Amino acid sequence: MINKSEQTVCILCGNLRVFSRKWKEKVDGKGSMVTHTESVCADSECQKKVDSKFAEMRERRESADERRKGIVIAKRLKSPAILLK
């Protein structure tokens, strides 16, 4: 039986999400053991929408990270380093 604190609701339809899978892994391949629990919306069409929404969010986050890295590199190239004589 799932604890009430472990129950989650779908962000789109508000229905209770169902348990999909559970696995354990060590952080960075060693050290602390972390238990992951994956749950999905009972409505498969709704879950597809949630998956696409999260994929879009992930893409935006990755592109923002790339832009941020580009800005940092550009600032490093612009700032005068030790002048060589």
N, C-alpha and C positions, 0 to 999 in steps of 0.2 A: 504494500500500500504506500502511496506517495504522501508525504507530509504536506499539510496545507501550505507551508512556506515554500515548497518546491513546485507548487502549481502556478502556472503562468497563463496569461490570456493573450490571444492574438492581437497584434497591434492594429490590424485592419478591421476584423469582424467582431472582436471581443469574445469569441468562444474560447473555452479552455483548450490549451494546446495538449497534445498527446505525446507521451514518451516515445522517442525514436531509437536512441542508442546511448550507451554509457561506456566510457573507456577511461583508463588511467595511463598517465605518462609522467616521466620524470622531467623536471624543468631543465632545459638545456642538456638533456640526455643524462643528467646526474642530479643529485641533490634531492630536493623535496618532491614528493609524489603529488600530482594534481589529478583530481577526478573531474572529467568533463561529462556533462549530461546534455544531450541534444533533444530538443522537443520540436514538434512541427504542428501546424494547424491541421485540424481534422479535415477541413475542406481543402482538397488538393489544388483547386483553382486559386483559392485565396493564398495558399502557400507559394504558388508560382509567382504571384504578385509580390509577396513579401521578399522572396528570393531575388527578384529583379530589382526591387527597391534597394535592398542591401548591396547588390552588385553595383548599382549606380552610385551609392554612397561611397563604396570602397574605391571606385574609379576616381571620383572627385577628390577623395582624400589622398590617393596616390599621385594624382596630377598636382595637387597643392604642394605635396612634399617635394616633387620634382622641381616645381617653380621656386620653392624656398631654397633648395640646394643650389639652383642656378643663380639666385640672387646672392647667396653667400659667396659663391665662387667669383661672381662678377665683382663684388666688393673687394675681395682679396686681390683680384687682378688690378683693380683701379687704385687701391691704396698704395702709396709709395713704400716699397720695401726698402731694405738697406741699400742706399745708393752706392754703387760700385764705382770706383774711380779708376 
